[in-house]
């Protein structure tokens, strides 16, 4: 019996690339950081997400290219505004490249049914969420056809996406 690697193990064992495609307009709305942000409190990513910053920084420092693409509805949801506002201090600060693609520009892209991480173009971590955006479970697959679909979808979104530093969310 093989054991399923944890997310941290996937990141730590990654050698060349880790790409993440997000396609929902809201995630974990009960997240304390989102709740605080919604209440008007300033969010310092370096204080809130030290483990994430360390994990991604370690990967990028050893040469792993980490990219994240987000397909978003416009006008953006409150949760996407929150993500946008913490992206510099969280994702970009850790070494990620981030792009945004308005959903209207993704109509002709073949997309998988779930958000995912693709490691080294061969191992896919599928994220399953409930209707409110809370994480249910992760599924890991090395199926070459799934990896090929995810890689193709990600690259199509990445090519059309706007780099974070140039993107202005429509509110």
Secondary structure, 3 states (H helix, E strand, C coil): CCCCCCHHHHHHHCCCEEEEEECCCCCCCCCHHHHHHHCCCCCCHHHHCHHHHHHHHHHHHCCCEEEEEEEECCCCCHHHHHHHHHHHHHHHHHCCEEEEEEHHHHCCCCCCCCCEEEECCCEEEEEEECCCCCEEEEEEECCHHHHHHHHHHHHHHHHHCEEHHHCCCCC
